[in-house]
Amino acid sequence: MGGLPLESWALVTVIASAAVFGTLYILASILRDATRRVDLYKRVAELRAEYARQAAEMAERRTRSPQYVEVVEEALPVRHAA
């Protein structure tokens, strides 16, 4: 069974393992970045919706005519300290 000696196989195994773990680390990093990007896009959509809602409320307040309310003052009973 003439092949590579045991030390060579160990070296090949170490190099292959490092390559596999390196590839998995890079793929995990890409997945983390994609997840962050999705979360960021979701947050941006929420902020844009909140801004649009606030802008609509402000526009409604500006276009609404003021409603005047008659102020009625009643004499409230006054209590004195004993």
C-alpha positions in Angstrom: 0.0 0.0 0.0 2.4 2.5 -1.1 1.1 6.0 -0.6 1.9 8.9 1.5 3.4 8.5 4.9 1.2 9.2 8.0 2.7 12.6 8.5 1.7 13.7 5.0 -1.9 12.5 5.6 -1.9 14.4 8.9 -0.8 17.5 7.1 -3.4 17.1 4.4 -6.1 16.5 7.1 -5.0 19.7 8.9 -5.0 21.8 5.7 -8.4 20.4 4.6 -9.9 20.9 8.0 -8.7 24.5 8.1 -10.1 25.1 4.6 -13.5 23.7 5.6 -13.7 25.6 8.9 -12.6 28.8 7.1 -15.3 28.3 4.5 -17.9 27.7 7.1 -16.8 30.8 9.0 -17.0 33.0 5.9 -20.5 31.6 5.1 -21.6 32.3 8.7 -20.3 35.8 8.4 -22.3 36.3 5.1 -25.4 34.9 6.8 -25.0 37.3 9.8 -24.6 40.3 7.5 -27.7 39.3 5.5 -29.7 38.9 8.7 -28.5 42.3 9.9 -29.4 43.8 6.5 -32.9 42.3 6.6 -33.4 43.7 10.2 -32.1 47.1 9.0 -34.5 47.2 6.1 -37.3 46.2 8.4 -36.4 49.0 10.8 -36.2 51.5 8.0 -39.6 50.5 6.8 -41.0 51.0 10.3 -39.4 54.4 10.6 -40.7 55.5 7.2 -44.2 54.3 8.2 -44.0 56.2 11.5 -42.8 59.3 9.7 -45.6 59.1 7.1 -48.1 58.7 9.9 -46.8 61.7 11.8 -46.6 63.8 8.6 -50.3 62.9 7.9 -51.3 63.9 11.4 -49.5 67.2 11.1 -51.1 67.9 7.7 -54.5 67.1 9.1 -53.9 69.4 12.0 -52.9 72.2 9.6 -55.9 71.8 7.4 -58.4 71.4 10.2 -60.2 74.6 11.0 -59.9 75.7 14.6 -62.9 74.9 16.8 -63.6 77.5 19.4 -65.0 76.4 22.7 -66.8 78.7 25.0 -65.1 78.7 28.4 -67.5 78.5 31.3 -66.1 79.4 34.6 -67.9 78.2 37.7 -67.2 79.2 41.2 -65.7 76.3 43.0 -66.2 76.0 46.7 -63.1 77.1 48.6 -62.0 75.1 51.5 -59.9 76.7 54.2 -57.5 74.9 56.3 -58.6 74.2 59.8 
